[in-house]
């Protein structure tokens, strides 16, 4: 067979398979990310169906997927969103980083993986999945809840922290010396600061330059600009993803809106390819040995996230129920943990890191929506029980509180 | 009476939430998503921080809901609805109406639609039970009683210009 025919068949089969998996996930109201990862595990090395000709394209597609994920993330926020969240919520952001990054780092050191892997694993356990969390809050009908702005501002701070963190691990993974590393870091911080400043000051000018009434031209200009900046950032060892994030921040208003709508389907396509690619490079046989540490890490960091959300909501003056809800909602880890682990895997630092991250994300992306729903009723019942007489304990099968009833927000039809 | 105020809270990455507390201390909010969709939320009485109801609407559904909420739009026209399935409504003739200067009998209203025109309001006066020879004028408000379908047909006939 002609190689391009083989490529089309292979790639078409992958995309079709992902589409069907996505539909399946949509029917049960959960994120398709774990299914994409499992699909990647099934193909690829050590899996059921090793791929041939399409692997190179999938690799490039995955690269574009990361760039688009970060670009879209940047488009979600305006520079003033970032600055105002940074000003008001930084204590919550710092606590979030301390509580959730440290367990990851500690685990890597315990396993004897060395300091670089520790920094990587810290990032994997630190960053929650904004995609999964936004979807879960919509599905549970909690967008209007009072704890929601608190949850969102923690996500904003994490995403902003990524802009500083990614250049650091890019430099670390490149194995540069301490001096060269500091120079890279200084460049990265300088560029991030400059872009934030430019976006605040001249966001409108940049947006006007990019702006176009014709969707085709807008798509080409934004995509071209993003890939170009991402490439240059990569060359400067600042990380392509951060370059794309900063382009997203710099665009504002109508242009951001238009680009958001145009690029969403592209992002969905390439991000799915990215998850498959990550799975492809993980040998399923390498997962069982790291399953125990992954589970332990998942349990610990689920608890630390709940503590983070609880504290942040308490700080914002929210009642106990809302604090538990905020904590439970933040548990899901997803796309960015995989992005971080993906950088380490391509750099080839620690062979077990990829499988550990895969197992960890698989667990938390599935558990996350459950903790979002059940942390509050469970905590309320546990704390309430202490005050109640022992007789109340018998009513084990009492009706679920009203809050638990699934709220139909109309997403069922769209799924 | 104080004017109700909407307060707004930005939801980064999602949109903006507008909150309203009613005179009865019930809380309502609308999340304006950036893609034009809206989520309407009502809060629980026992926990005003949590939504009891959260309905996501498309842009079109939102418009339909706004239409129903507009105080000036439908309610003054709708006089009452009886148990018999009859509806009374006010229908206003436009100033450029086809019926301006024609007699009521020309509309063949009862034959065509089964509805009755029980009164006509013209400026300050009310003319009860106008006969077929009654001459209509632009700006007249007709009080019409009939079935819901009959009234819709009547509105179409009277809307002619």
Interface residues (C-beta under 8 A of the other chain):
Chain A: X76 X77 X81 X85 X130 X134 X138 X141 X142 X143 X144 X145 X146 X147 X148 X149 X152 X153 X155 X156 X257 X260 X261 X318 X319 X321 X322 X325 X402 X403 X407 X408 X409 X410 X411
Chain B: X9 X10 X11 X12 X13 X14 X17 X29 X31 X34 X35 X39 X41 X43 X44 X47 X49 X50 X51 X52 X53 X54 X55 X56 X57
